[in-house]
Structure formats: C-alpha cells, structure tokens
Amino acid sequence: MASYRSSLLKVTVATVLFGSAPAAIRAIGVDSIALGVWRLGLSAIGMSIILAVGRRASFSELRSEVARHWRLLAAVGLFFGLHWLTYFQSIKMASASIGAIGFSTCGVQLPLLGWLFGFGRPRALAMVGVALAMAGSWLCVPMEDGADGQLLGLLVGILSGTFYAALPMLHQRHAHLDNELRTWGMFVFALPVFLVMAPAAEWSMTARDAWLVFHLGVVVTLLGHYLWVQVSTELPLQLTSVLGYLQLPAALVVNYFIGEEMTFAMAAGGACIVAGNLLALSGPLQSTKVDEANTPEERAILADELPGDAALPLNVELESRDHA
C-alpha cells in the first residue's frame, strides 16, 4: 500500500509539472528545434549522472547494456522525440491552451492503441469516450478569423498525443529493464529527431529564455519524466492515464493567468475531453482473482484469462520474473 501511495504522489507531482510546460513553451523566444535540443541535452546529461552514480557501473558496462537493448531504447526515444516536436509546433501554431487540449486526447487514444498492441479490446464506454473527446476538441477551436491556424495546431496536438500514448505500453512491455536506463534512453535517443534539423534552428536567447529553458529541461523534463516513467511502469494504464489528466486543468489555469483567453466553448470542450477520458479509461483496474492466484503457474494461467488492463500489473510482474 505504501508503494501504491508513493506512485500516486509521484504521478501527481509529475502532471502538475507538465501542466506548466505549455505556458513556458509559448512564452519562450527560442524556436522549437533549438528548444528541443536544449531540453533533451540538459535532461540527458542529468540522467547520465543519475545513472552513473546510482548504479555505480563503469562506462564499458553501461555501453554493453545499451548495446543489448538499443532497439527498445531507440523506439522509446523516437516516439518521445516526435511527441515533443509535434507538441512544440502545436503550441507555436495555435496557443498554449489549444496545444494542451489537443495533446490531452492521448487518454482516449490509449485504449485503441492498447487494443492494437495486445492489451485488450476497448469496451463500449471507451468508444463513447472517444466520440466525446472528439466533440470536445472541435468545441475548443475558435471559429473567428484565423481558425484555420488554430485547427491545424489542434490536429498537430492530437498527433502529439498519439506518439505519447505509445510510451506507457513500451515501458510496461519492457518493465524488466530498470527505470533509469529506459528514462536515459528516452532522452538520448530522442535527440537525433531534433539534431537533424539543428542547422536551421535559431539559437539566440535572452536571460529570460535561459531560465525558461532550465525550467523545461531540468524541472519539467528531467524530474517530471523521471517520475512519470516509474509510475507508468508500475500502475495500470487506466489509472496512469486518468491521473495524467490533471495536467489539462493545470495547464489551462496557468495559461489563463499569463493572459490567454478562456472562452466558454473552450472550457466546455476541455470538460468534454476530460469526461471522455474518464469514460474511455473507466472499469476495473485489477481483478480480485489476482490475489487468489498464489503460485507462478496459477498466475500465468490467470494472465491469459483476465481482460485488458486488469491483467497488466500481473503481466508486468510475470515478465519481470522471466527476465530476472
């Protein structure tokens, strides 16, 4: 129970930090490519220090471990890098609020992606949630002049949510690797997504921009995602995603205080998206039968019988034992 409460605390801290990101990205004068390089560079350096000190492993040992698992680390980094790139572009094209709302659809995309990757068929309520979130996204788009740019920004934000929704499934499928290594790989292997476009970036920044880069790179990215990788590995996808939606109201509140307009339609659309996510991710988190299966053989049989996310904690435990 103490571990469970610790996970809930971690995910709460992480999502509040994430909620401050859209406003900081909107306010910063650095372009999207340079910002991505700075954020990932700072986070990769910080995570490398944590990895080296925490594990007390030599460089050759770490290099050998990375060589064994580079495909997974590259996949996690690629999805993370594409998520960031599209998220930045969404906020710059439209607004911090529109970017946050578009990205927030990742929760309703998660059951569909989970079905594709073998995590169980989505229920009827999940499909109702998808429809409700789509309606909410449309409500959030301003209908006055310039709406085309807002709509494009919203669509790019939804694409960012798609890339992000894939990450918890990758982390849970490979829970036998420690959190620090997967977090390090997520930062390092995301860097090439931005480095290939680095020559076209604008690198100048003011002192204010430098503080915002530090906040985004160290506080939000390094600390926030370090905590998020841990909890997205430990908790069921349903619970992780619902708690993750704390960042939507947090982002909208922060954006309001920095001067962005909050219309009734936008507030109603955001409420529809949150409600859609709660519907899409509702249902039992774990079957009571899990506690009744005592032997590894009984648990292995049970894992095949449980539907969707109800089996996820058990599957992670079994996979971790297999690779121990």
N, C-alpha and C positions, 0 to 999 in steps of 0.2 A: 504493500500500500504506500509506503514511504517513497519508493521508486516511482510509482504512478503519480503521486502528487508532485514529485520533483519534475517529471516530464511535463505536467500541466503548467507548472511555473515557468519552465524553460520556453515552452511554445508561446505563452502569454507575453513574456519579455521580448521574444523574437518578433512576434507580429506587431507589437507596439513600435519597435524599432523600424520595421518595414513600413509602417504607416507614415513615418516621417520622410521616407525616400522620395515620393513623387514631388512634394513641395521643394525639397532640396535640389532635385534634378531640374525642375522648372526654373528655379532661381539662379542656378549656376550659369556662368557665361561660357564655360568650356563646352566644345561640341561633343557629340555623342561618342565618337571614336576615341578621342583623347580621354574623355571621362572614363570610358570602359577600360582603357589601358592603365590609367592611374589607379582606378578602384581595384582591378584584378591584380595589378602589380603589388600594391600595398598589402592586399589580403594574402597573396601567395607568399610574400616574404614573412608576414606574421605567422601564417600557418606552417611554414617551413621551420621556423624557430620552435613553435609548439611541438611539431612532430619530432624534431631532433632532440629537444630537451626532455620531452615526456617519455619517449621510447628509449632514449639513450642508445640509439643504434648508429653504427658507423655509416658513412656515405655509401660505401660499397654494398652494405646490407640493404639500405633503402633503395638503391638503384636496382638491386636484384629483385626486390619485391615489386617495384614499379614495373620492371620488365615482365614479370609473370602476369600482372593484372592490367596491362596498359590498355587493352581493348575496352574493359569496363570503364576505366578512368577517362579514356578519350570520349566514350559515349556520354558519360555524365557531364564532362566539360563542354562538349559540343552543344548539348541541349541547354545547359546553363548559359553559355555564351550567346546562343541565339535568342534565348529568353530575354537577356539583358539588352541586346541590340534592338530588338523589336519594342521592348518596354520604353527605352530611351526615345526611340523615334516616335512612338505613340504620344508621349508626353510633350515632345517638342512640336509635333504636328498639331495637336489639339490643345490640351490643358492637363494639369496635374490630376484634376478630378476625372476627366474622361479617360486618361491613361489608367488610373486606378480602377475605375469601373470596368473597363474592357478587360483588364488583367484578372479581375475578380471572377470572371466566368470560368476560371480554371477548375473551380469546385464542381460545376455541373458537367464539365468535360471529363472529369476524373472517372466517374462510373463507366462512361463509354470507352475510354482508353483502358480502364481496368478490364472490361469485357474483352477487348481486343488482345490484351496481354495475358489472358487466362486467369483473372482474379474474380470471375463470377459474372453471371448475366445481370444487368441492371433491372431493378423492379419497375413496376408501372409508375410508382411515385417518382422515381428518378427521371423518367421521361417527362412527367408533368413539370418537374423542377427545371428541366432543360428548356421547355417551352416558356415557362415563367421568366427565366433569366434572359432569354432572347427578347421577350417583350420589354423587360426592364432595360436592356441595353438600348433598344430603339427609343424608349422614352427619354433616355439620357442625352440624346443627340439634339443640340439646338436646331430649331427649324428656321432661323433667320438667315440672312446673308452670311456666307462663309460656312454653311453647314456641310458642304462637301468636304472641306478640310477636317471638320470635326468627325464626320462619318468615317473618313479614311483613318484618322487617328484611332477611333474606336475599334475598327476592324484589325488594325495592327496590334492594338492592345489585346484583343481576343486571341490573336495568333501567339502573342507572348504568353498568355495563359495556357495555351496548348503545350508549348515547349516546357513550361514549368510543371504542368500536371504529370509529365512523364517522369520527373525526378524521384518522387516518393516510391514509385514502383521499381525503379532501378535500384534505389537504396535498399528496399526490402528484399528484392531478389538476391542481393549480394550482401546480406547482413553479416555473413561470416568474416568479411573484411572489417577492420576496425574503423570507427567513425572518423578519426583523424586522417587516415590515409585517403578515404573517399572524399573528405572535405578538401584536402590538399589537392587531389586530382581534379576536383571540380573547378578550383580557381586556376590552376596551372594550365590545364588543357582547354579552358575557355579563352585564354589569352590569344591564341592564334586567330580566333574569329575576328578580333579587333586589330591585331598586328598586321594582317594582310592589307588593311585599309589605312594603316598609320601614316604613310607618306602624304595622304590627302587631308590629314587632320590639322586643326588649328590648335597650337599648343600653348599660346599665351594665356595667362591667368592673372587675376588680381589677388590681393591678400585675402579678400573675402571668399573668392573662389577656392583658394588653397584650404581654408578652414572647412568649406563645404565638401571638398574632395576628401579631406581627412575624416570627416563625419561619415561620408558614404563608404569610404574604403575600409576604415578600421572599425567604427562603431556599428554601422548597419551591416556591412558585408561580412567582415571577419567575425565579429561577435554574434550578430544575428544569425548568419547561416551556419556557423559552428554549432549553435544551439539547435537550429532547425534540422540539421542533418541527424543529430542524435534523436530528436523526438519523432521525426518522420520515419526513422528506422524502428523505433520501439513501439509506437502507438499504431492502432489500426488506421487505415486510410480514411475511414469515415470521420473518426474523431479528430485526426490531424487537420483535415480539410475544413471542418466546421469551426474549429478554434482558429484556424488561419484566417477566417473571415473577419476577425477582429480588426485586421489591418484596413479593411474598407471603410468602416465608420471612422477609424482613427485618421486615415488619410483625408477623408472629406472634411473632418473637423479642422485639421491642420491647414488644409488648403483654404478653408473659409477664413481663418484668421490671418492668412497672408494676402487676402484681398480678392480671391476668386469668387465669382458669383455662384450662389447655391439656389437654383430655381426649384419651384415646387415639383416640376416634372423630373428634374434630376434626382431630387430626394426620393420621389416615388419610385423612379427607376432603380435607384440603389437599393431601396427596400425590397423591390421585386427580385433583384438578383440575390440578395441575402436569403429571402424566403425560398427562392428556387434552389439554392444550395442546401438549405436545411432539408427540403423535401428530397432532393437527389441523394443526400447522404444520410437520410434517416434510416432507422431499422436497428436490429440487434447488432451490437459490436462484437459480441462473442457468445457462443453457445454455452449454456450451463453444462453441457456434456463434456466440455474440455476438462473441467475439474474432476470428472468421474473417470477419466482415462488415465491410469496410473503407469502402465508400462509403455516403453517405446513402441512396441508392436501395436498396442491399442490406440496410441496417439497417431501412428502412421495411418491406420485404417480410418480413424476419425477425420483426419485431414482431408481424405478423399471424399468424405460424405458431407462435410459442412459446406454451406453455400457462401460464395464470395468472401467478403471481409470477415465473416465470422471465423474463418479458418486462418486468417492472416497471422495473428500472433503465434498460433501453433505452427504454421508453416515456417515462420522465421526461426522459431526455436529448433525445429527438426533439422532445418538446413544448417543452422549454426553447429549442431551436434555432428552432422555429417562431415563438416569441414574442420572439426576440432582436431 
